[in-house]
Structures are given as structure tokens and as C-alpha cells.
């Protein structure tokens, strides 16, 4: 399931980020402008789906160079609409600077 893969990717990225910065989930949520309940449920393994909007906020903070290509993998239609251009449609976008 694609959304489970994205949730797992986000969980790993969130945990790595707060561990490397020795910070809390609340700090990360504030930095990313994300929803605390959603982020908490992702890390607790209780969240199975995520909206494009929440995924975008988290990925933009966690993966600033590759977030558009990651979003395009899981939300192809929304990504094309919000980020028109080569980064949203090309699989090679992750190799290019954003």
C-alpha cells in the first residue's frame, strides 16, 4: 500500500530528525507547521493515511531538496497541480537540486 510506505518513510524521517537534533516532537511540529496529533500518530504507528497538505508540510521540512519528487511519488495529481514543472513529473527530479 502506497500510503503505508509514505507513513513509514515519514516515521523514519521524523525519528531521525528529532534524534539528530536532540529535540521533541512538539519542536518538529512547530518547525514544520504540521498538525501535532497527526505527527504523534505517525510516530506511534497509529496513523495509516495522510493528506497531501500534511505530507507536504512535513516533507518540505524533513527533505527540503527532494520533497517535491517524494510527493509526486505518492500524490501525483496533487503534486502536478501545486508544483507545475519538471520536478513534479520527472522521476529523475530527486537527482536534481530543487
C-alpha positions in Angstrom: 0.0 0.0 0.0 1.4 3.3 -1.1 0.2 5.3 1.9 1.7 2.8 4.3 5.1 3.3 2.5 4.8 7.1 2.9 3.8 6.8 6.5 6.8 4.6 7.2 9.1 7.0 5.3 7.8 9.9 7.4 8.1 7.9 10.6 11.7 7.1 10.0 12.5 10.7 8.9 10.7 12.2 11.9 12.5 10.0 14.3 15.9 10.6 12.6 15.4 14.3 12.6 14.4 14.7 16.3 17.2 12.3 17.4 19.9 14.1 15.4 18.8 17.5 16.8 18.0 16.1 20.2 14.6 17.8 20.0 11.0 16.9 20.8 8.0 16.1 18.5 6.5 19.4 19.5 9.6 21.2 18.3 9.4 19.4 15.0 5.7 20.1 14.6 6.4 23.8 15.2 9.3 24.0 12.7 7.3 22.2 10.0 3.9 23.9 10.8 2.3 20.4 10.9 -0.5 19.0 13.0 0.7 17.6 16.3 -1.9 14.8 16.5 -1.0 13.6 13.0 2.7 13.6 13.7 2.3 11.9 17.0 0.1 9.2 15.5 2.6 8.6 12.7 5.4 8.1 15.2 3.2 5.9 17.4 2.2 3.7 14.5 -1.4 4.7 14.7 -1.7 6.7 11.5 -2.4 4.9 8.3 -3.1 7.7 5.9 -2.0 11.3 5.5 -3.3 14.2 3.5 -1.3 15.8 0.7 -1.3 19.1 2.7 0.2 17.5 5.9 2.6 15.3 3.9 3.8 18.5 2.1 4.5 20.4 5.3 6.4 17.5 6.9 8.4 16.6 3.8 9.3 20.2 3.0 10.9 20.4 6.4 12.4 16.9 6.6 13.6 16.7 2.9 13.9 20.2 1.6 15.8 19.1 -1.5 13.7 16.2 -2.6 10.2 16.7 -1.1 8.5 17.6 -4.4 9.7 14.3 -6.1 8.7 12.3 -3.0 5.3 14.0 -3.0 5.0 13.2 -6.7 5.5 9.5 -6.0 2.6 9.3 -3.6 0.3 12.2 -4.7 1.0 12.5 -8.5 -2.1 14.6 -9.4 -1.9 17.0 -6.5 1.8 17.5 -7.0 1.3 18.4 -10.7 -1.4 20.9 -9.7 0.6 22.6 -6.9 4.1 22.3 -8.4 3.8 22.5 -12.1 7.1 21.9 -13.9 9.7 19.2 -14.4 10.3 18.4 -10.7 6.7 17.2 -10.3 6.7 14.9 -13.3 10.2 13.6 -13.6 11.5 10.5 -11.7 15.0 11.9 -12.1 13.9 15.0 -10.1 15.4 13.6 -6.9 18.9 13.8 -8.6 18.4 17.5 -9.4 18.7 20.4 -7.0 15.4 21.8 -6.1 
